[in-house]
Amino acid sequence: MFLSEALLAMAAYLRARGGLYDRDVSEQSALTEVIERHGALMERLQGARDTIFIGTPTPARRKWIAAMLGLLDLYEAVLATDADWEALREVADPETLRPVTLLSNALASDIEALALILSSGAGAAPGCQHSELLGALDEALAKLTEAGRADATAGLHPTRNKIVQVVQRTRRLAETISPLDNKTPTLPAIDLRQFVQPPSPLVTTLRAHWTLSSPVTRYTIRLTLAMLAAYAATLAFPTYVHGGWILLTVALIMRASYAVTRQRRTDRLVGTLAGCAVTAAVMPVLPTYGVIAIVIISIGVAHAYAGVNYKITSFGGSLMALLLLHFLEPQTFYVVDRIADTLIGAALSAAFARVLPSWERNDIPRLASALLAADRTFAAEALTITPDDQAYRLARKRALDSFTTLATTTRRLSSEPSCSGTPAILMPSSRPACWARSGAG
């Protein structure tokens, strides 16, 4: 299951990267999608490492380990194509770049098929050849050469060679996962335990957060105050609100990051309002079995999208809850109550999101320094003629983890309030400074 989730995240990442070469998609939108998908991929990869790299190396687990290592090597090959996409968007025409986007989407479909094989235990592995698309890319490269477009050729030629390597590694990954291959794979002589996230000792963890400067402690205080305010609202207006819904809304929206809290608040409002609208439309017209079918579907949708798209999860959850309440009390119309309670919970979340804030922009210098140090170590390993496989893989993992942390943190900065916004309360010294004033740009 964990390996299948990692493969699906890789497929989504490849589709997002295809947008970098699509001139119809704005560069900002394409980059935003790539960063989001990259962060999700790194989480899935670490979850798969923590699950697959431990335990008794049975034949099945050895096959999963080999597939996991093959996926990581494929991921590295995909990252190698990063060098020239920005220049290609500027100098190459859309038709020249179209084969690259199509190849990214085709490889994503191959990897999705591999994930389906893992989850179902049956099926034929995709061929992962894509000769026609590679031929179209070669044809586009030949046309650029004939036209004397040295600038575009200089960027497309190395990209083409790297894409060929991506195709080859995808094919090897498919051969490893194929259910028709019953051979026990030979694994490299590396200590897989070093790639697993070690658990932190309880006492050490508590000591580290036993201070008001800790983001965890601040979030604890912030969430506690928000929940107490939600509970006070239920006590003050017991006949007008449903305390469980307000408390649930606050608990699901409030997060340690201001940017994530803001996004979840928007998703919760949009999803809940959409769920209430659909409920009000289907309750009067659908027969009982039709309503039951929608309840079953909404339960599946809400759980399937919990870690993917919270807006859809909120929609499915609202639809499920309101229709189930309709069965319990058909004479009561809970849609209006649901909307009111969600609005109250969202308002409380917005108010308490600025209590003892931990602005992520303050972490940028530390994260940038960590990335430079990790990149320096990785470069030293990569430039060695005969690198040690264990040291190389560890250095690669640490560099990519550092990059992901910095990229996702930077991505969320746009959602943090600027200097002109409402100042933080309870901690005036933590008010964020303007980027322009600080020279950050």
C-alpha positions as semicolon CSV with decimal commas, in nm:
position;residue;x (nm);y (nm);z (nm)
1;M;0,000;0,000;0,000
2;F;0,275;0,246;0,091
3;L;0,468;0,169;-0,226
4;S;0,151;0,210;-0,433
5;E;0,086;0,550;-0,273
6;A;0,443;0,655;-0,351
7;L;0,399;0,550;-0,714
8;L;0,075;0,749;-0,743
9;A;0,248;1,053;-0,595
10;M;0,529;1,008;-0,849
11;A;0,276;0,993;-1,132
12;A;0,112;1,315;-1,012
13;Y;0,455;1,478;-0,990
14;L;0,536;1,377;-1,349
15;R;0,208;1,523;-1,474
16;A;0,282;1,846;-1,293
17;R;0,631;1,859;-1,445
18;G;0,476;1,817;-1,789
19;G;0,309;2,153;-1,731
20;L;0,651;2,319;-1,713
21;Y;0,689;2,255;-2,086
22;D;0,333;2,358;-2,175
23;R;0,331;2,718;-2,294
24;D;-0,047;2,731;-2,246
25;V;0,008;2,698;-1,870
26;S;0,153;3,001;-1,693
27;E;0,497;2,953;-1,544
28;Q;0,378;3,052;-1,198
29;S;0,089;2,804;-1,203
30;A;0,314;2,526;-1,332
31;L;0,578;2,589;-1,065
32;T;0,318;2,606;-0,790
33;E;0,177;2,271;-0,894
34;V;0,525;2,115;-0,916
35;I;0,615;2,234;-0,566
36;E;0,290;2,101;-0,420
37;R;0,326;1,764;-0,591
38;H;0,693;1,742;-0,498
39;G;0,614;1,794;-0,131
40;A;0,348;1,523;-0,142
41;L;0,588;1,289;-0,320
42;M;0,858;1,334;-0,057
43;E;0,610;1,255;0,220
44;R;0,498;0,938;0,043
45;L;0,857;0,832;-0,023
46;Q;0,952;0,870;0,342
47;G;0,642;0,682;0,452
48;A;0,731;0,401;0,214
49;R;1,091;0,393;0,342
50;D;0,975;0,374;0,704
51;T;0,748;0,081;0,621
52;I;0,939;-0,116;0,357
53;F;1,299;-0,082;0,479
54;I;1,232;-0,250;0,815
55;G;1,130;-0,601;0,907
56;T;1,236;-0,947;0,796
57;P;1,362;-0,943;0,432
58;T;1,115;-1,198;0,297
59;P;1,106;-1,254;-0,082
60;A;0,803;-1,024;-0,109
61;R;0,970;-0,752;0,099
62;R;1,291;-0,782;-0,102
63;K;1,088;-0,718;-0,415
64;W;0,929;-0,412;-0,253
65;I;1,272;-0,288;-0,147
66;A;1,406;-0,330;-0,500
67;A;1,103;-0,146;-0,639
68;M;1,150;0,132;-0,384
69;L;1,517;0,174;-0,475
70;G;1,421;0,173;-0,843
71;L;1,161;0,443;-0,778
72;L;1,420;0,657;-0,600
73;D;1,663;0,619;-0,892
74;L;1,382;0,711;-1,132
75;Y;1,307;1,017;-0,921
76;E;1,670;1,124;-0,943
77;A;1,661;1,089;-1,323
78;V;1,348;1,303;-1,337
79;L;1,517;1,573;-1,128
80;A;1,807;1,575;-1,374
81;T;1,574;1,723;-1,638
82;D;1,536;2,041;-1,429
83;A;1,830;2,221;-1,585
84;D;1,683;2,355;-1,911
85;W;1,305;2,379;-1,887
86;E;1,302;2,754;-1,809
87;A;1,526;2,839;-2,104
88;L;1,325;2,611;-2,332
89;R;1,001;2,792;-2,244
90;E;1,163;3,113;-2,365
91;V;1,332;2,999;-2,687
92;A;1,130;2,700;-2,812
93;D;0,787;2,712;-2,973
94;P;0,491;2,522;-2,818
95;E;0,489;2,246;-3,080
96;T;0,855;2,169;-3,013
97;L;0,788;2,126;-2,642
98;R;0,465;1,933;-2,684
99;P;0,637;1,587;-2,707
100;V;0,804;1,652;-2,372
101;T;0,469;1,717;-2,205
102;L;0,316;1,412;-2,374
103;L;0,607;1,195;-2,261
104;S;0,568;1,313;-1,901
105;N;0,197;1,229;-1,909
106;A;0,261;0,890;-2,073
107;L;0,520;0,796;-1,811
108;A;0,277;0,908;-1,541
109;S;0,016;0,671;-1,685
110;D;0,271;0,387;-1,681
111;I;0,348;0,446;-1,315
112;E;-0,022;0,464;-1,229
113;A;-0,062;0,124;-1,397
114;L;0,221;-0,011;-1,180
115;A;0,045;0,120;-0,869
116;L;-0,271;-0,059;-0,980
117;I;-0,073;-0,383;-1,021
118;L;0,057;-0,350;-0,665
119;S;-0,289;-0,285;-0,520
120;S;-0,468;-0,556;-0,719
121;G;-0,190;-0,814;-0,741
122;A;-0,263;-0,882;-1,106
123;G;-0,224;-0,730;-1,449
124;A;0,045;-0,691;-1,709
125;A;0,321;-0,437;-1,656
126;P;0,325;-0,154;-1,913
127;G;0,588;-0,168;-2,183
128;C;0,720;0,182;-2,111
129;Q;0,864;0,213;-2,463
130;H;0,700;0,528;-2,608
131;S;0,895;0,501;-2,931
132;E;0,651;0,727;-3,117
133;L;0,677;1,009;-2,863
134;L;1,057;0,979;-2,849
135;G;1,059;0,983;-3,230
136;A;0,847;1,300;-3,229
137;L;1,095;1,458;-2,989
138;D;1,387;1,360;-3,213
139;E;1,202;1,504;-3,512
140;A;1,147;1,833;-3,331
141;L;1,516;1,839;-3,240
142;A;1,615;1,776;-3,603
143;K;1,393;2,063;-3,721
144;L;1,557;2,299;-3,474
145;T;1,901;2,191;-3,597
146;E;1,804;2,246;-3,962
147;A;1,663;2,588;-3,881
148;G;1,987;2,690;-3,711
149;R;1,817;2,738;-3,373
150;A;2,130;2,681;-3,167
151;D;1,975;2,827;-2,851
152;A;1,677;2,591;-2,852
153;T;1,888;2,294;-2,965
154;A;2,135;2,348;-2,680
155;G;1,851;2,314;-2,429
156;L;1,642;2,042;-2,595
157;H;1,925;1,799;-2,677
158;P;2,036;1,731;-2,316
159;T;1,673;1,728;-2,205
160;R;1,601;1,461;-2,465
161;N;1,891;1,245;-2,341
162;K;1,774;1,276;-1,981
163;I;1,417;1,184;-2,077
164;V;1,549;0,870;-2,246
165;Q;1,714;0,779;-1,918
166;V;1,384;0,841;-1,736
167;V;1,209;0,605;-1,980
168;Q;1,474;0,338;-1,925
169;R;1,449;0,358;-1,548
170;T;1,069;0,346;-1,567
171;R;1,101;0,029;-1,775
172;R;1,334;-0,128;-1,517
173;L;1,091;-0,034;-1,240
174;A;0,808;-0,201;-1,433
175;E;1,015;-0,517;-1,472
176;T;1,080;-0,523;-1,097
177;I;0,713;-0,482;-1,006
178;S;0,577;-0,715;-1,274
179;P;0,385;-1,008;-1,117
180;L;0,521;-1,231;-1,394
181;D;0,874;-1,192;-1,257
182;N;0,908;-1,443;-0,973
183;K;1,282;-1,396;-0,925
184;T;1,404;-1,269;-0,590
185;P;1,592;-0,947;-0,669
186;T;1,950;-0,889;-0,563
187;L;1,975;-0,587;-0,337
188;P;2,274;-0,352;-0,307
189;A;2,491;-0,383;0,002
190;I;2,353;-0,083;0,191
191;D;2,217;-0,038;0,543
192;L;1,851;0,043;0,480
193;R;1,789;0,132;0,845
194;Q;1,978;0,459;0,800
195;F;1,708;0,576;0,556
196;V;1,427;0,523;0,808
197;Q;1,306;0,821;1,013
198;P;1,425;0,747;1,368
199;P;1,172;0,802;1,650
200;S;1,258;1,086;1,886
201;P;1,283;1,003;2,258
202;L;0,978;1,131;2,448
203;V;1,171;1,320;2,715
204;T;1,400;1,486;2,460
205;T;1,103;1,592;2,248
206;L;0,916;1,740;2,545
207;R;1,225;1,927;2,664
208;A;1,276;2,080;2,321
209;H;0,922;2,222;2,318
210;W;0,905;2,333;2,680
211;T;0,947;2,698;2,583
212;L;0,721;2,971;2,448
213;S;0,944;3,013;2,143
214;S;0,861;2,660;2,026
215;P;0,612;2,654;1,734
216;V;0,457;2,340;1,882
217;T;0,394;2,510;2,217
218;R;0,249;2,815;2,047
219;Y;0,020;2,599;1,838
220;T;-0,091;2,411;2,150
221;I;-0,188;2,736;2,322
222;R;-0,349;2,874;2,007
223;L;-0,561;2,564;1,945
224;T;-0,660;2,533;2,312
225;L;-0,783;2,892;2,324
226;A;-0,975;2,849;1,999
227;M;-1,143;2,530;2,125
228;L;-1,232;2,696;2,456
229;A;-1,389;2,987;2,265
230;A;-1,586;2,740;2,050
231;Y;-1,705;2,561;2,363
232;A;-1,806;2,892;2,521
233;A;-2,015;2,970;2,212
234;T;-2,203;2,643;2,252
235;L;-2,272;2,720;2,618
236;A;-2,387;3,073;2,544
237;F;-2,626;2,972;2,264
238;P;-2,729;2,612;2,334
239;T;-3,052;2,630;2,135
240;Y;-2,902;2,790;1,825
241;V;-2,580;2,603;1,758
242;H;-2,455;2,245;1,761
243;G;-2,143;2,240;1,974
244;G;-1,996;1,933;1,809
245;W;-1,992;2,094;1,466
246;I;-1,828;2,416;1,584
247;L;-1,561;2,232;1,782
248;L;-1,503;1,992;1,493
249;T;-1,465;2,279;1,247
250;V;-1,209;2,455;1,466
251;A;-1,012;2,135;1,528
252;L;-0,999;2,048;1,157
253;I;-0,908;2,397;1,036
254;M;-0,649;2,507;1,292
255;R;-0,294;2,403;1,200
256;A;0,051;2,504;1,319
257;S;0,114;2,693;0,994
258;Y;-0,084;3,011;0,930
259;A;-0,080;2,945;0,556
260;V;-0,215;2,591;0,597
261;T;-0,480;2,713;0,841
262;R;-0,592;2,977;0,594
263;Q;-0,611;2,727;0,309
264;R;-0,802;2,471;0,515
265;R;-1,046;2,741;0,627
266;T;-1,122;2,823;0,263
267;D;-1,151;2,455;0,170
268;R;-1,378;2,386;0,466
269;L;-1,613;2,672;0,378
270;V;-1,632;2,590;0,008
271;G;-1,672;2,216;0,063
272;T;-1,934;2,256;0,336
273;L;-2,142;2,508;0,141
274;A;-2,133;2,283;-0,166
275;G;-2,232;1,981;0,044
276;C;-2,521;2,172;0,200
277;A;-2,642;2,286;-0,142
278;V;-2,638;1,932;-0,284
279;T;-2,811;1,797;0,028
280;A;-3,089;2,052;0,002
281;A;-3,135;1,961;-0,364
282;V;-3,143;1,580;-0,336
283;M;-3,331;1,525;-0,009
284;P;-3,677;1,620;-0,141
285;V;-3,654;1,432;-0,471
286;L;-3,448;1,115;-0,422
287;P;-3,601;0,793;-0,289
288;T;-3,461;0,630;0,022
289;Y;-3,230;0,393;-0,165
290;G;-3,095;0,680;-0,372
291;V;-3,008;0,874;-0,057
292;I;-2,840;0,565;0,092
293;A;-2,633;0,526;-0,224
294;I;-2,518;0,889;-0,201
295;V;-2,426;0,839;0,165
296;I;-2,211;0,537;0,079
297;I;-2,040;0,722;-0,208
298;S;-1,980;1,033;0,003
299;I;-1,817;0,824;0,278
300;G;-1,574;0,678;0,025
301;V;-1,503;1,018;-0,132
302;A;-1,444;1,187;0,204
303;H;-1,190;0,925;0,311
304;A;-1,021;0,889;-0,028
305;Y;-0,946;1,261;-0,057
306;A;-0,857;1,325;0,309
307;G;-0,487;1,360;0,232
308;V;-0,528;1,484;-0,123
309;N;-0,790;1,758;-0,142
310;Y;-0,952;1,875;0,180
311;K;-1,215;2,071;-0,012
312;I;-1,355;1,749;-0,159
313;T;-1,329;1,579;0,181
314;S;-1,534;1,858;0,339
315;F;-1,791;1,826;0,064
316;G;-1,825;1,449;0,111
317;G;-1,827;1,476;0,489
318;S;-2,103;1,739;0,492
319;L;-2,313;1,543;0,247
320;M;-2,272;1,224;0,451
321;A;-2,350;1,389;0,789
322;L;-2,657;1,581;0,672
323;L;-2,813;1,285;0,492
324;L;-2,755;1,056;0,790
325;L;-2,920;1,314;1,017
326;H;-3,207;1,328;0,772
327;F;-3,267;0,956;0,833
328;L;-3,259;1,006;1,209
329;E;-3,485;1,313;1,215
330;P;-3,663;1,357;0,880
331;Q;-3,873;1,642;1,016
332;T;-3,567;1,859;1,095
333;F;-3,377;2,057;0,831
334;Y;-3,015;2,074;0,948
335;V;-2,865;2,244;0,642
336;V;-2,898;2,597;0,778
337;D;-2,759;2,490;1,116
338;R;-2,462;2,326;0,945
339;I;-2,383;2,643;0,751
340;A;-2,411;2,862;1,061
341;D;-2,192;2,637;1,274
342;T;-1,928;2,612;1,002
343;L;-1,919;2,991;0,964
344;I;-1,879;3,033;1,340
345;G;-1,600;2,775;1,354
346;A;-1,423;2,932;1,056
347;A;-1,449;3,279;1,212
348;L;-1,298;3,154;1,539
349;S;-1,018;2,983;1,347
350;A;-0,943;3,305;1,160
351;A;-0,936;3,506;1,481
352;F;-0,712;3,271;1,678
353;A;-0,476;3,198;1,387
354;R;-0,290;3,519;1,481
355;V;-0,251;3,434;1,848
356;L;0,116;3,359;1,924
357;P;0,195;3,309;1,555
358;S;0,505;3,133;1,427
359;W;0,579;3,301;1,095
360;E;0,745;3,063;0,856
361;R;0,949;3,338;0,695
362;N;1,162;3,342;1,008
363;D;1,273;2,987;0,926
364;I;1,397;3,069;0,575
365;P;1,760;3,159;0,668
366;R;1,799;2,840;0,873
367;L;1,643;2,622;0,602
368;A;1,856;2,783;0,330
369;S;2,173;2,719;0,530
370;A;2,070;2,357;0,584
371;L;2,007;2,316;0,211
372;L;2,348;2,460;0,120
373;A;2,520;2,226;0,364
374;A;2,329;1,924;0,234
375;D;2,398;2,021;-0,128
376;R;2,766;2,062;-0,052
377;T;2,785;1,709;0,089
378;F;2,582;1,566;-0,199
379;A;2,799;1,740;-0,458
380;A;3,112;1,598;-0,298
381;E;2,967;1,246;-0,322
382;A;2,829;1,293;-0,675
383;L;3,160;1,425;-0,810
384;T;3,357;1,132;-0,672
385;I;3,469;0,895;-0,949
386;T;3,374;0,584;-0,754
387;P;3,132;0,698;-0,481
388;D;3,024;0,472;-0,200
389;D;2,665;0,369;-0,273
390;Q;2,556;0,404;0,089
391;A;2,708;0,749;0,135
392;Y;2,579;0,868;-0,203
393;R;2,221;0,761;-0,137
394;L;2,220;0,914;0,212
395;A;2,363;1,242;0,084
396;R;2,104;1,247;-0,196
397;K;1,819;1,187;0,047
398;R;1,930;1,461;0,284
399;A;1,975;1,711;0,000
400;L;1,631;1,638;-0,143
401;D;1,468;1,651;0,201
402;S;1,627;1,990;0,267
403;F;1,519;2,119;-0,072
404;T;1,161;2,002;-0,019
405;T;1,138;2,166;0,323
406;L;1,266;2,498;0,190
407;A;1,050;2,487;-0,125
408;T;0,724;2,408;0,053
409;T;0,794;2,666;0,323
410;T;0,867;2,932;0,060
411;R;0,549;2,832;-0,125
412;R;0,341;2,906;0,187
413;L;0,494;3,248;0,249
414;S;0,253;3,416;0,006
415;S;-0,035;3,330;0,239
416;E;0,119;3,494;0,545
417;P;0,000;3,846;0,628
418;S;0,217;4,140;0,526
419;C;0,313;4,436;0,739
420;S;-0,003;4,618;0,640
421;G;-0,218;4,335;0,775
422;T;-0,366;4,298;1,120
423;P;-0,088;4,278;1,378
424;A;-0,040;3,963;1,581
425;I;-0,184;3,975;1,931
426;L;-0,034;3,856;2,259
427;M;0,315;3,867;2,104
428;P;0,380;4,207;1,938
429;S;0,748;4,126;1,883
430;S;0,657;3,841;1,649
431;R;0,488;4,070;1,398
432;P;0,639;3,995;1,055
433;A;0,858;4,252;0,886
434;C;0,805;4,366;0,527
435;W;1,003;4,175;0,265
436;A;1,085;4,497;0,084
437;R;1,218;4,655;0,399
438;S;1,429;4,352;0,487
439;G;1,572;4,332;0,138
440;A;1,444;3,978;0,083
441;G;1,262;4,077;-0,238
